[in-house]
Each structure stands twice: as structure tokens, then as C-alpha cells.
Amino acid sequence: MKNAFSIASICSAVLLVLLTGCARYVSVITETHPIPANSTVTVTTFNGSILVEWYDGTEMLLEITRTSSRSEEELEKVEVEITSGMITRIEAHRLDRYASVGASLKLSLPYGTEIGELHTSNGSIAVAGGGGSAQVHTSNGNISFADFSGSVSVETSNGNISVSGSNLVYAATSNGSITGEIMSITPQGVTLRTSNGAINVEIDSRLNADLEISTSNGSVSVSGESFSDVRTGFWGAW
């Protein structure tokens, strides 16, 4: 079942924001959608941020913020499509490839709902609480996870990565730092990569592992116990 801007719209507004002498048009819509219990949500958008949090309820609250640097009419060139099911997909689409538009999405999910893939560009991604097996990608934006129960695989560019209370299994960025926790190691291992940034990682003291962590133009800090070997160094292009 697919819906575009459907199900009880709670509130909507169109704003004209003036930033450093340039007009920026903003449309904000809040919707309420039914969602199956214990389902998984994936999100795809562009030129905007993704924020996910959890609350004590039974429906998904979705706030959609469309932006344009050209006109109010161009805001209509962004469509958000929702496919409901045990995997609920939220996808923002640009209806005109030449439109100067973007879409930021804020989700409030019922407890028990998990997240899967989160994708955007030119925007940050922030997750607070919840759980799942998250695969996250953005560009030109920070990524943060706090008190998330599950594994986290993240990638960005020109942004920092911060993961606390979760098991970080993969992290890659450029021109940014990586801060995280490693609670378990998969058969594929754990990879942390950055350039022009520091890596600060805390590893569960119950793990007994060989570690190899590298960066360029940045420091490496490892805290934990019971490691058979720790190697740090520098590397070139990747």
C-alpha cells in the first residue's frame, strides 16, 4: 500500500526564510501513519537531514520539511512516498531533476519498531534510542547514534561520526572524527576509517582481539583491556 502525503495531516505551514540576503522557502507538514508492531523502517531522502526517535505510542509520526531556494511553487516538486508493511519504506523523490529542492524527515516511532537503512545527502543523520541493525549513509553531514540497541554501520564525508551505547561494526568518513564503542566483533571484522580526523574507540574488555586502526592526519585512541595486540599507524588513500 503506497501513500504520498496521506493519512491525517496534523499541521502544515509554508515559510519564507531569509538567510544572508537569499530567500529560502520552507514547507513543514506533520503526518500520522499506522505502522505494524515490531516492524522495520527504512528512510531515503536527499538534500536534508534525518532524525529518528521513539515514543510510547502505536503510530508513526512523520514531519516532512521541504526546502527550495527558488520559489514556493517549487516545493511541490518533492514527493514523499510511504510503502507500509513489516518493512515500511519512506522515500523522498525529486519530481523535476532540475529542481533546487530538498527534504528533511523527522520520525517518531513506537517502541519496538526497528530501523534498517537510512540514506540522505547533504544532511546530518541523528538517531536517539530504539534498536535494529542500522546501515546509514550520508554526505556532507554528521552522523550520531545515542542509546541505540543494535549494530551500526555508517558512512559519510566531511562529517563526524559519534556512536554511543551501540555496537559499531563499520565507520568511514573524511575530514571528520570517529567516536564509538565496539561490543562484539563479526566474522567480517570491524573497520574504522577516516582522513584528517581522530579515531577514539572504546572496546568491551571481555573481547580478546588483535586490533589494527589507522588514520591520516589524526590521532588514534583505544580504551579497553585484554587485547593480545594493538597496532596503530597511518595510511594513504582508500
N, C-alpha and C positions, 0 to 999 in steps of 0.2 A: 504494500500500500504506500503510495507516494503522495506527499503533500508539499506544496510550495506556498509559504506564508499562510498556513492553515491553522485550524483549531484555535479557538478563543484567544484572540489578541487582547491582552490586558491593557496595553498602553502603547501609543505611538507618538512620535514627535519629529519634526524636521527643524533643524537648527542651522543658522548661518554663523560660522565661527570665523573670526578674523585673526589670522596668525601672521605676524610680521608683514602686515600690509597686503597679504594674499587672502582671498576668500576661500573658505573650505566649507563645503556643505555636508551636513551630518543628518542621517535619519536613524532614529532609535525605535525599535519595535520589540516588545516583550510578548512571548507566546507561552502557552501551557500545552504540553503534549502528553497523552498517556504513554506509558512505557512498560513492557513486561518486567515482572520481578526477576531479579538476578540475571539480567541481560547485559550485553556489552555494547558500548557506544564508540563509534569511530567518527572523527571530525576531519574535514578537509575544507580549507578556505585559502584566501590569498590577500596580500597587502593588508594584513590585520593580525590582531592578537587572538589567542585562545586562552580562556580562563575556565577552569573546571573546579567545582566544589561540590560538597554533598550536604544533604539536609534530611530531616525527619519528615518525609512525605511520600507520596505514591506517584507523583507525576514529574515529568521533566520540565523545568523552567528554562527557557531559551531567550536570551537577549541578543538581538541582532543589531549591530551598528554598522550601517553603510556609510561610506565616505566618498566624496568626489571633490576634485579641485576645480571643476569646470562649472557645473550647474546643478540645480535641484532636480531637473528633469533626468539628468544622467544617473541619479541614484536608482532609478528604475531598471538600470542595466545590470543590476546584481540580483540574482535569484538564489534563494536557499531552498534546497530540496531535502526532504526528510523521508527516508525509507524505514518503516517500522518493522520490528521483529525481534527475535532473540539477539540479533546483531542489528542495532539501529544505526543507520548511516546518516550523517548530516553533511551535506556538500553544498558549498557556495560556488556558483557559476557566474562567470562574466559573459553576458549575453552579446556584447559587442567587443571584439578583440582589441579595438582601438580606444575603448572607454577608459578614462582615468579614474578608476574606482577601486574600492577595497571593501572588505567585510571583516569586522571583528565579532567573535562569538563568545558569549559567556553562558556557561551551563551550570545549573544547579540540579544535581542528580539525587534520586532517592538512595538511601543507604542500601548496600547490597548490589547496586549497579556497578559494573566494572568498565574501565576504558581500555581500548585497544590502540589503534593508530590515531595519532594527531599530526596533521600536516598543515603548515602555512608557509608564507613567505613574507619577508619584510615586516616581521612582527614577533613579539615575545609569546612564550607559552608558559603558563603557570598552573600547577596542579596542587590543590590543598586537600589532604585527606584521601579517602577512598582506597581503591586497590585495583589489581589486574596485572596484565602483562603489557606494559606500555612501550610502544615504538613511536618515537617522536622525532619530527624533523621540521626545522625552520631555517631561515637565512636572515642575516642582519637582525638578530634578536636574541635575547637571553632566554634560557630555559631553567625553570625551577620546579622542584618537587619537594613537598614537605609532608611528612607523616603519611606517606603513601605505602600501602601494604602490597608488596609485589616486586616484580623485576622491572627495571627501567633501562631502555636503550635509547640514547638521544644523540642528535647530530645538529649542529648549527654552524654558522660562520659569523665572524665579527660579533661574537656574543659570549657571555659567561654561562657556565653550567653549574648548577647547585642542586644536589640531591641529598636529602636527609631523611632518615627513617625508612629508606628503601634500599633494595639491593641493586647497585649499579653494575650492569654487565657490559655496557659499551657506551663510550662517550667520545665525541670528536668535535673539535671546534678549531677556529683560527682566530688569532687576535683576541683571545679570551682565556679565562682561567677555568679549571675544573675542580670542584669540591664535591666529594661524595663518600659513600660507605659501601664496602664490599662485604656482604654477609655470607655468600656462598659462591662457589665457582662452578660454572657449567663446563661440560666436556669441551666446548669450544674455547674456553678460557675467558679472560677479561681483558678488554682493550681500552686504554685511555690515551687519547692523542690530542695535542694542541701545539700551536706555534705562537710565539710572542705572548705566552701566558704561563702561569704557575699551575702545578697539579698538587692538590692536597687531598690525600685519601686516608680514610680510617678503615682498617681491615679487622674483621672479627678475630679475636685472639685464639679462638678454637680451631682456626684454619692453620694447616701446615703446608705452606706453598712456596714455590720459587716465584719470585716477582721480577719483572723487567718493565720499568716505567721510564719513558723518555719524553723530553720536550725540547724545544729550541727557544732560546732567549727567555728562559723562565726557570724557576726553581721547582724542585720536587720534594714533597714532604710526605712521609709514610708513618702512621702510628698504628700500633698493634704489637702482638707478641707471637712467639713460637714460629718464626719464619726460618726455614732452612737456608734461604739465601735471598738477598735483596740486591738488585743491580739498578743503578740509575745512570743516566747519561743523556747524550744529545743525539739528535738525528736530523737528517736533511729533509728533503721534500717527500711528501706522501700523497 
